[in-house]
Amino acid sequence: MKNLFQASRVLLLDMASTVCFLAVYLLTGSILWAVTLGMALGIGQIAWELIRKRPIEALQWLSLLIILASGSATFFTSDPVFVMLKPTAIYIVVGIVMLKRGWMTRYLPPIAQATVPDLGITFGYIWAGLMFFSAALNIVLALLLDPAAWAAVKSVWAIGSKFALFGIQYAVMKSTGVRRARAMMAAT
């Protein structure tokens, strides 16, 4: 259970800017406030890691770059359709980055790295697939829904799909890891 909470913590920290943006937008209805606070949180997270002299992974840098670029573009356009379509590009870029073999290793506890590293690679590609599917879904939602409905549906999908896949991944990796560990112990 400790490993689940540890992995969940890393996932939540990586999603914090997105969660902040969605929460502020749903509470205030202000895209500008939501973008501003999401950008500030993203900058703050990277700054905190730099202060603590911790390495910053490529996905973290990409996340910050996307937050800053898309947030700045939002300030200049203030176009609701642009704001709603913007996540499509983000999902595609993140999906492409997630196609890098082994990117998920950072999220795996040592025991999983030792017993199910192959599943970490497989699920890395599944996560990339989720990003590409989310990009396509976002185009449909942005073109069919008004901004308030889009934000509500997007919030549920963005968070729900990631937690669902995370839960499936955890269950599969945990059960496979336990089975493999037992088999290795029986063999010795």
N, C-alpha and C positions, 0 to 999 in steps of 0.2 A: 504494500500500500504506500510505503514511503516513496518508492520509485515512481508510482503514479502521480503523487502530489508534486514530486520534483519535476517530472516531465510536464505536468500541467502548468506549473509555475512558469517554466520557460516559454511555453506556448502562449500563456496569457500575457506575459511581458512583451512578446513579439507582436501580439495583437492589440496592445494597449492603446496605441494611437487611433486605430480603427474603432475600437470600442468607445474611446473618448469622443471621437467625431460623431459616431452614431448616437450616443447618449445625449450629447449636448444639442445635436440637431433635433432629436425627438423631443427634448425638454423645452427648447427655446424656439425652434422653428427657424433659427438664424444660421444660414450656411456660413456666413462670415465668422461668427463666433465659434462654430463647430470646427471650421478649418483652422482658425487661429490657435485654438486650444490643442487640436490634434497635432499641429506643427510644433507647438511649444513642447508638448509631451515627447514627441519624437526626438527633438533636439536635446531635451533634458536627459532622456534615456542614454543616448550616445555619449553625452558629456559625462554622465555618471560613470559609465564603463571606462571612459578615458581617464577620469580622475582616479579610479580604482586600479588603473593599469591592467585592465583585462583586455584580451583580444576581442576584436569586433569582427564577426563573421560577415561574409559577402552578402548574405540575405539581410542582415541588419543594416549594412550600408545602403543596399538597394532600397530597403524600406524607407530609410530616411530620405534618400534622393527622390523617391517617388512622392513621398509626403510633401517635400519642399517644392518640387516642380509642379505637381498637380494642385497643391494649395495656392501657389503663386498664380497659376493660370486661372484658378477659380476667382481670385480677387480681381483679375483683369476682365474676365468675361461676365461674371455674375449671371450667366445663362443657365437656367435650370436643366435644360437638355444636356448641355456640356457637362454639368456636374453629375448628372445621372449616367452619362455614357463613360465618364472618366474612369470608373472602376474597371471597365472592360479592358482598357489598355494596361492598367495595373495588374489585373489578373493574368493577362497574356505575358507580361514581362516576368512576373513572379513564377508563372508556370515554366517559362523558358529557363529561368535560373534553377528551378527545381529539377530540371532534367539532368543536372550535373550529378553524376554517379556519386553516391555516398554523402550528399549534403546533409542527410538526416542524422548522421553519426553524432553530431553535437547534441541532439535531443535524447539520445539513448543512454540509459544508465550503464555503468561498466558491465554488469551481468548480462545485459542484452547485447552489448557489443561483443561479449565473449561467446554467447550461445546462439544468437539469431542475427548475426550481421547481414546475412543474405536477405532476411525479411526487412531489415532496415532499408536496404537498397530497393527492394520491390515496393515497399510502401512509399519511398521517396518518389517513385514514378507514379504511384496511385495519387499522391498529393498533387503532383503536376497535372494529372488528368482532372482532378477536382477543380484546379484553377482554370483550366481551359473550358471545362463545362460551365463554371461560374461566369466566365467571360461571355459565353454564348447566351446564357440565361439572362445576364444583365442587359444585353442588347434588347432582348425581347421585352423585359420588364420596363426598361427606359422608354421604349417606343409605345408601350401600351398603357402605362399607368401615369397618374399625376404625381408630382413630387412627394406629397405626403404618403400616398399609398406605396410608392416605390421605396421610400425610406423605411416604412414599416416592414414590407416584404423582404427587402434587402437585409435589414437588421436580423430578422429571423433566419434567413438563409445563410448569411455570412457567418454568423456565430454558430447556428445549429448544425450546419453541414460540417464545420470543422470539428465541433465537439463529437458529432456522430462518428466521423471517420477516426478521430482520435480514440474513441471508445472501442471501435472495432479493431483498430490497430493494436491497442493495448491488450485486448482480450486474445487476439490471435498470437501476438508475440509472447505474451505471458504463458499461455498454454503450450505453445511450441517450445519455448525456452525451458519450461519445467520438464516437459517430456524428453527433450534432448539432454538436459542435465542429468536426469535419472538414468538415461541410456548410457551416458558417459561414465557415471558412477558404477553402474552394473557391469560395464565392460572392464573396469579396473579392479 
